[in-house]
């Protein structure tokens, strides 16, 4: 069961451009996490957001948790080729579900 | 962060044989472990949730007789793919959590190829 829908599913942009990835659900979550995964490896945690409306920054990455704690966004400023990867949101609780994923390619 | 070790990282097996994948939490006790399957450029699909000492809870559509999960201790869970077929070829990843609503730590994944 995919509780979390991410958009877009695929994204290919030029180096230096900005982008936003969305993670949406009809369910309310106590917390939400964002991961980045490279091919052949496990996901790596980027951030956890727990408070509705919370904004967290990680260098060029800005994460926001929706006020109702049903959705989240990831904004990348001035994307670099090293940002290429699969970005996943995930909801925590009794089970651990991932969003549908966004495959990002940053072209030099 | 905590370390989760998954073994093997790659395995090739013949159709009809069984393959066991191990997931170990090396420096913490994992109350719950999760098993996922992933196809190229797609997200991780939760297969099952296992709690130490109890039967795993399988997601809808996942055959529990085909994907046997054992969580015998707080540091070890195993996934056995029984009577493997080429369509079972995939990337399998485990994760472990220490408690409810806490950070999950992931294994390195296992690339299974059934020939």
Interface residues (C-beta under 8 A of the other chain):
Chain A: X1 X2 X6 X10 X30 X31 X33 X39 X40 X41 X42 X43 X44 X45 X48 X86 X88 X90 X92 X93 X94 X95 X96 X97 X98 X99 X100 X101 X103
Chain B: X1 X4 X6 X34 X36 X40 X41 X42 X43 X44 X45 X46 X49 X59 X60 X91 X93 X95 X97 X100 X101 X102 X103 X104 X106 X107 X108 X109 X111
